[in-house]
């Protein structure tokens, strides 16, 4: 598990959303996120280029995670639903729910 020190609520929300998304693929956390600071490990385009060799499920999870982080993953909802198996789809929906719930708590608190 990645532990960032002195991070903002936004970064915690992003981390836990991506963590939830990748529950069945924990190696993706290390692929996506910097271990020392709250940021992606690489530029989004570089991460997408590297992930092109992954399975279709892992690749779409990378795209979703990048979308959550900065909006540059270009994940298409229909493609997500057609690509992910039921368990990964459930994690995807949980990650969106967690993101939305924590967003509204921090924005309107």
NORDA-V70245 format. One record per residue. N is the residue number from 0. RES is the residue in one small letter. PHI is phi in whole degrees, 0 to 359 (none if undefined). OMEGA is omega as a letter, one per 20 degrees, with the letter a starting at -180 (NA if undefined). Layout:
n = [N N]
res = [RES RES]
phi = [PHI PHI]
omega = [OMEGA OMEGA]
This chain:
n = [0 1 2 3 4 5 6 7 8 9 10 11 12 13 14 15 16 17 18 19 20 21 22 23 24 25 26 27 28 29 30 31 32 33 34 35 36 37 38 39 40 41 42 43 44 45 46 47 48 49 50 51 52 53 54 55 56 57 58 59 60 61 62 63 64 65 66 67 68 69 70 71 72 73 74 75 76 77 78 79 80 81 82 83 84 85 86 87 88 89 90 91 92 93 94 95 96 97 98 99 100 101 102 103 104 105 106 107 108]
res = [x x x x x x x x x x x x x x x x x x x x x x x x x x x x x x x x x x x x x x x x x x x x x x x x x x x x x x x x x x x x x x x x x x x x x x x x x x x x x x x x x x x x x x x x x x x x x x x x x x x x x x x x x x x x x]
phi = [none 274 238 262 267 56 266 275 305 298 292 296 300 297 302 292 294 290 303 297 302 260 307 273 222 298 295 293 300 294 292 275 252 293 279 249 223 284 196 292 292 219 302 307 298 291 299 296 298 294 283 301 275 286 296 299 293 295 296 291 296 298 297 296 300 293 299 298 290 216 79 249 274 54 283 260 304 297 297 301 294 281 267 280 287 304 291 292 295 298 295 300 295 296 294 294 297 300 300 295 297 288 299 291 293 280 280 243 282]
omega = [r r r r r r a r r a r r r a a r r r r r a a a a a r r r r r a a r a a a a r r a a r a r r r r r a a a r a r a r r a r r r r r a r r r a a r a a r r a a a r r a r a a r a a r r r r r a r a r r r a a a a r a r a a a a NA]
